[in-house]
Amino acid sequence: MARDLGRLRVKTVIVHEVPYHLATGASGEPVLSEVESPLTQDVRNFFKERIASSLGSAAYDVELDGSTTSPVPRLILDNLTSRKNGFVAMSQEMARHLYLCQKGNSPEGLLTVCEVTIGDQGGLAVLKLEKEEGARVELADTEGGRTLSVQHLHDLMLTERTKVFKVGLFVQTGDDRDSIEGSVCDTQRGYGGTVAHFFLEQFLGCRLREQPEITTKRFFDTTESFINDEIADPETKTRYQVALLAELNGTRDKVSIRAFANNNLDVDDRKPFMDRIEEARLPSTEFDKDNHLVRSRLRRIQIAFESGVSVLASPENIGEQVKIVTDSTNGQTTVEITDRLKRMNGRN
């Protein structure tokens, strides 16, 4: 999500204390603010700088997961669109859900929810921050209810030692779930070196928005796995593998998986293939192609036999210099190579 974070403005802030959650309940309950935190310019600047610096250094694009059981995508969508739920109630529900997700191996901290703008677009920032060890949140009574006082916010957060563990920023670009763009960073890297699983999936109810090279590699791996696991006939297996390499080596900058199946697979194989694609959560519509992670695997096809014999060939050689024939009576496959012998080498 490319955004000019220099244009970010903090409008509203609320802070809740969220301890880690033990099965015994011995860690205590969340301390929830009942109204928004009164803001000074120092506090606004603090949150703007921490959001911008965190996301500017190591952020990952994410999307709201429509299949999640987390309430957070629903709360984000409501806040950025219809606003049927109040800001305070929305943030309290987030804090309660974080408490349930945050087990004993996750540091306790402060959940901070900020309504922001970036230019003319509205947004919602969700931050998990640490607080000084041993410090307790002190709620001040205001006319509207209890909340963190400005001074206490200052004492808890406005120091160079304050760590922003995790930040999620969600920006409204339309009126539905799919039009909300998200970006998340995590200084306590989990989830394969990106974002902690509990924060990204369990709490936020999001998933990483894949980059084209990742989607391309997953399409290649999933299709190749399907060919080797589900297709018994060697000639059909070879034809499908050649088609896969031709698809990715072609000049089109997009791949349509459904079109690939319809154009290259036999009718009886199309549904099982698309079922495998669905299991892998790959898009059945077009995706941008980027061969960066699979380029070396697109140059040759390896034909491997049970005896340990292997043949390497370029895709364009299959059917020409390299012919594959299977005997239907005994299942034996013959690979016939017609070419001039160049050399032989010993290999490991």
Secondary structure, DSSP 4 states (H G I P E B T S, - for coil): ----GGGEEEEEEEEEEE----TT-TT---B--SSPPP--HHHHHHHHHHHHHHHHHS-EEEEE-TT---SHHHHHHHHHTT--S-HHHHHHHHHHHHHHH--TTS--EEEEEEEEEETTEEEEEEEEE---TT----EEE-SS-EEE-HHHHHHHHSSTT--EEEEEEEEESSSSGGGEEEEEEESS--TTTSS-HIIIIIIS-EEE---HHHHHHHHHHHHHHHHHHH---HHHHHHHHHHHHHHHHSS-SEEEHHHHHHHHS-HHHHHHHHHHHHHTT--SSEEE---TTTGGGGS-EEEE-TTS-EEEE-GGGBTTTEEEEE-TTT--EEEEE-S---------
